[in-house]
Amino acid sequence: MAYENANSSNTGRQRSTGRSVASEISSGFEGRTSSLHTLSPYIGKMRPEIAAWAIECVSEMGDLIYDPFCGSGTVLLEAWASGRRAIGTDLNPYAWLISQAKLNPYAPKSEADVDLILDAYASEAAHDSDAAQLQDVDPWVASFFHPETLRDLLGWVSTLSRHHDAFALACLLGIAHHQRPGFLSYPASHTIPYLRTSKFPESEFGEMYMYRAVLPRLKKKILRACSKMPDLDFSIQRSVELCDAAALQVTERVDAIVTSPPYMGQLDYARDNRLRLHLLGVKNWEELNRDVSPNAAQFVKQMGQCLDAWRCILKPGGTLAILVGDTTNTTRKRLDTLVTDLVTNTWHDYELDQVLESHIPDARRARKNCKGSQSESLLVFRFRP
């Protein structure tokens, strides 16, 4: 992994330099990725090793870490796994669900433990499946599934939602669409939902269009998700709320904010998760997308509101660590420079401490030939009111 110090900003403001951390990440954080991070696809998520390193740099054991744009919960899980308390917020119900799941995983000692949990739901899910009204399902969503698979899927979503079982529900959404046998849809992509019927025509791949039972596939998915669990202390405080990043009310100020704001103009967090959002009851993804995938003007306004609100959340002397890409599709200005200027020009009690840059590997891109950010910068500010 390439990870090195950035020495100066594009605005002429001298950035303070920190030590090189490439070897530190390679030796201390690479290879520690938990299987919990694979619960369900989510575009644009922070790399677990970067989250773990950032948390280690800006906090101590027992500190309270806040991620206001928690997305798929990478920071929250890494904070918890490293002995920190964690709290997150997000406006996207799908992101909120995945984060809830990572903070409340099953801890099975054997396959039999998973069997007991899911078998207890089975008769209720069958009843919900029988009651499912397929004619009410959006035709675009229905086109991804064999009708009986869709009926079973809707039944399990209903049952797990009623029992507030975020972990099993996130695992279920994780296998909602793909082309592999362990998934539920007709041949489709894994991340951004589109059918791959041209590459896999039914006339040649008939088995991929047959009924697929939900329960056995869900059991296997849960076992995969639990296969490489970190050593977690379930007594540690952790939570995530479905709310605006500027609206969190706290009874205790946090020691550090570690976050990656939505990449304005590059990623569409609602559009690209619209099938899974539909299963969660979010029918108007366009409206949600305007809130969670802002353009440049909206981003600046929202970040301004957040930076002001976070001054009442962050402890004096605490750290604000923001991971951003280098480019956007809506402004020529580098995003890391835009955020740095936004913070330091308006709120002088956030003091830029250091900037560290990491190359984004092509393998991480959900879209082929993506022209988006080539690198990410971790902007580290100290809060000195």
N, C-alpha and C positions, 0 to 999 in steps of 0.2 A: 504494500500500500504506500502510495506517495503521500506524505503528510509533512508540510514544511511551513516555516514562518513566512508571513507576508511583512515586508519591511516598511512600506509607505502606502498611504491612501492616494486615490486619484484626485483628491481635492487639495493635495499639498500638505495636509495635516500629517505630522509625523506620528506613525503608530509605534507604540512601544513593542519591543520584540521579546519573545519568550524563547525558552530552550527548544531545540528540535525534539519532536516526540515520536518520530517514525519508529525507532527501535523500541521505544516504550510500549507503543500500541502493538507492535508485532509480537513482542515477548509476553506482554501482560494481558492482552485482551483478545487477540485473534484466536479463533478456535473455541471461544467460550459461548458461542451462540446457542441459546436454548431452543429446543423444539417448540416451545410456546410461541416463539416469534413466527411460526409457520401456521398458526391457527387458520387464518383466512387472508387472501391477498389484499394488499392495500398499496396504491401507487404512492411514490414519493416519500416513503417512510425512511426515517433515519437509520443508518446502519447501527446494529447493536453494539459493535465494538467502539464506534465513535461516541455513542450515548454513554457507555460504561466509562470510557476514558474521561469524557467531559464531567461526569458526575464525580469521579474520583478526584479530578483537579479542583473542583469548586466547592466540595463539601466534605463533611466528616461523618463517621458512623453516627446514626441517631438523628442527623439533621433532617429537616423537612424540605423536600424538593417539590416544586410546583412546575407542571408543564401545562401552560394555558392553551396550547394547540396540540393536544396529546395525540391526535390521529390514532394510529393502531396501538398505542400504548408502549412503544419501545422504551422511552425514557422512564416511564412509570415502573415497568418490569425490571429494568436494570437498576433503578434506584432501590427498589424493594430487595432485589437479589443481593445488593451490596450493603444491606443493613440500614438503609435510609427509609424514612417515612415518605410517602408519596401521595400527591393529590394532583388530579388533572381535570381539565375541562375541554369540551369540544362541542360544536354545534351540529355535527353530523351524527345521526343516530347509529349508522353503521360503525363509525369510528368509536363512538361511545360504547357500543356493544363489545367490540373486540377488546377495548381497554378493560372493560368490566371483566371479560373472560380471563384476561391475563392476570388480573389481580385476584381472581377467585377460581383458580384451576382445580380440577380433580387432583387427588393425590393417590391414585390406585396402587396397591401393592401387587396386584395381579390382574389378569384379564377377567377373572371371575368378579372382581370388584366392579368393573365397568358393566359387565352383564347384569349384575344386581341392580345398578342404578337405572339403566335404560329399560330393562325388563319391567321395572315398576311403572314406567310410563307407557308401555306398549299398548295396553288395552284402551287407555284414554286417547292415545294418538290414533288408534284404529277408529274409534268413535268419531274423532274430529275429522279424520279422512273421509269417512262416509258422509259427513255433513258438509264437506267442502263443495262450494258452488263454482264449478269450473267455468261456467258461462260468465262469471263476474271477473275472471282473470283477464288482464290486458292481453290481447291476441299476440302481441310481440313477445311477452313473457311466456305464454303458453307454447309458442313455436319452438322453445328450447327443449321441451320435455315430452316424453310419452305421456298420454293422458293419465294413466294409472300411477306413473311415477310422480307426476305433478300433484295428483290427489293425495298421495302419501306424504309428499313433501309439505304440502299445506297443512296437513294434519299434525305433523311433527313440529312445524313452526308454531302452530297454535298452542299445542300442549306445552312445549318448552317455554314459550313466552308467558303462559299462564303461571307456570311454576318459577318464573324468574331465574331460570337456569341459563345464565349468560354463557357459561363455558360450552355446554353441549350445543346451544343455539349457534354460537360462533363457529364451532366445528362443522355444524350442519351447513351453514352458509359457505364455509370454506370448500365444501365438495359440491356446491350447487351447480357449477358449470365447469367443464373441461372435457377433453376427449378421451381420457383414460378410463379404464373399467371401474376404478374406485370412485368415480364421480357420477352425478345423477343425470346430466343433460345429454342431449344429442351432441355430436362432436362440436366443440366450441373452444374459444380461447379461455385461459384461466383467469386473466386479470380483467381487461376491458371486454365487456360481453358482446361477442358477435359469433354467429354460427359459422362453422367451417364445412358446410355441406358441399362446396365445390371441390375441396381437397378430399373429402371423405363422402362421396355420394352413396346414398342408401342402396343403390343397385349393386355396389361392390362391397359395402361395409354394413350389411344388414344387421349384424349383431350390435352395432353401435346405436341402433334405433329401437332396440327392444326395451321392454319394461326393466327397470332397475330398482330393486328393493332398497328402501332407505335404511332400515335398522342395521343390517350387517355392515353396510358401508359406513354408517355413522360410528359404529363400534370400532371399526378399524381406524377411522380417522382420529378418534379420541386417543386410541392407543399410540398412534404415531405422534400426536401432539404431546403426549406425556412421556415419550421415550427418552428424552434427554432433558430432564427437569433440573434446574439449579437447586441448590440447597436453600429452601425458603423458610423463613420464620413467619408462621401464620399469625403470630401475635402482634406483628408490626402494623401500625396504622397505615391504611391505604384506601383511597377512594377516587372516584371519577364522577363528575357531574355533567349533565347535558345542558350546557349554558354558554353564554357569550364569554369570551376570554377577559372582557373588561368588567364582568358582573359578579365575579366570585366574592363572596363574603367570608372572611376568616375570623376565627377567634384567637389565632396564634399567627404571628408573622412568620413567613417562610425564610429559610436560610439561603436558598438559591432558587432562581428560575432558570430552567434549562428547557429550551424549546426550539422548534423549527416552524416558523410561520408559513402559511400557504404560499406556494410559489405563484406569484401573480402572473396570469396570462399564459402559464405553461402547463399546469395540471388542472384537470376538471374532476374534483373529488366526488361530486355527486353524479355527474354524467357517466364517469367511468365505473361507478359502482351501482348503476341504476337498477340492475336486475336484483341484486341483493337488497337494495333499499326498498324495492317494490315488495319483496317478500316480508320485509319488516313493516309494511303498511305505508311507506312513503311513496305516494303516487305521483307527486309533482316534483320530480328531481330538478327541473329547471329553476324553480324558485329557490330551492335549497342551494343550488350551484352558485347562484348570485351571491349568497352569503359566505360560502366556504371556499370559493375560488374567485377572489376579488380581482378587478382590474387595477391599474396603477393608482388611480385617484381614490378608489375605495380602500386599497391597501394602506395608503398613506393616512387616510382618515381613521381607519380602524386601528392601525398601529399607534397613532397619536393618542387615541382614547385609551388603549391598553397601557401604554407607557405612563400615562398620567395615573391610571387606576393602580398599576403595580407599585407605585410609590407608597401606597397605603398597605401593601401586602408584603413587600420585601423588607427584611430587617435592615437597619442601618449597618453599613459595612458588608452587607450581603452581596451576592453575585448575580448578575443577569448575563446568561450565556445564550446567544442566539445563533443558530446554524442557518445560513442562507446560501443560495446559489449565486453564481456570478452574473447571470443574465436573466432578463425577462423578455417576453414577447410584446410588451406594451410600452417600454421605455428604452432608450439607448443607454441610459445610465446603468452601470453595474449595480445589481441589487445589494451587494454587501456595502458598497459606497453609499447608496441611497439610505439604507437603514442606519449606517453609522452617522451620517449627516442628520438624519431625522432625530436620532437620539441625542447627540451631543449639542446640536444647535438650538434645541428647544428646552431640553431638560439638563441643566448643567450639573445636577447632582448625580447623573450617571457618567462615570469617568471611564473612558476607554482604557483598558489595561493591556490587552494583547489581541492579535488577530492571527489565526492559524488556518492554513488552507489545505484542503484535501481534494485530490483528483477523483472524479466520479467515473468508475469503470463502466464500459459499454454494457457489460452483463447485467447491470442494475436497471437498465432502461426498459420500461414496459412497452414502449413503442419503438419499433425498429427505425433506424436512421433518424433518431430524434435530434433536433438541432438546439435543444435546450442547454441548460447549464453544463459546462465542462468540469467545473470544480465547485466545491463548497467551502465557505469560510465560517469558522467559529469565532464570533465576535464576543469578547469577554469584557464586560463592564463591571465596575465596582460602584455600589450605591453609597454615596457619601452626602446625605442630606445636611 
